[in-house]
Amino acid sequence: MVIDHIGIVVRSLEHGIGQWGELFGYEKASDIVVNTRQHVRVVFLSKEDSVTVKLIEPSGPASPVSVFARKGGGLHHICFRCNDLNVQIPLLRAQGARLVVPPEPGEAFKNNEIAFLMVENGLNIELIDTTDKEGWGQSIHAGDISQQ
C-alpha cells in the first residue's frame, strides 16, 4: 500500500483552497465534487513532489463531518491505495482494524469503491484501489504507482 492523499476537513472549500495555496504552495488539481453518500464536497490539491491533499467540506448538517468542521476541522484521514480492496480489508481487519464504512462507490474517485477503517490510536483510514480522481487535470494526474 502507498499513501494516496491526506483528508482535511474545512468549513469552506474556497477558503481552504486559498489557505493551502498561500501557506503551502498547493494548487487546485480537480473539480469540486459533491459526494451525496457522505454528504460532503471535496477537492484535491497538489504540489510537485508532495503528497496530495483532499479538502472536505460538509454539504449540510447530515454530514458526518459537520460537527468536526464547526469545531475548526483538521486532519480527518489518511488514504492508502492498495491493489484490491476486497483482499486488503480482511487483512487489515485481521490485524485489528475496524471497518467503519464498507466498500461503496466514491464519487471523487469516478465511482470506484472506497472504504473507511479505524485503526489503533484513533487513526481514520480511507482505502482505495484506483488512481482515478473525478475532474483531475490530465497534465497532473497521479498515474500508476507501483503498489505493494
Secondary structure, 3 states (H helix, E strand, C coil): CEEEEEEEECCCHHHHHHHHHHHHCCEECCCCEEECCCCEEEEEEECCCCCEEEEEEECCCCCCCHHHHHCCCEEEEEEEECCCHHHHHHHHHHCCCEEEEEEEEEHHHCCEEEEEEEEHHHEEEEEECCCCCCCCCHHHCCCCCCCC
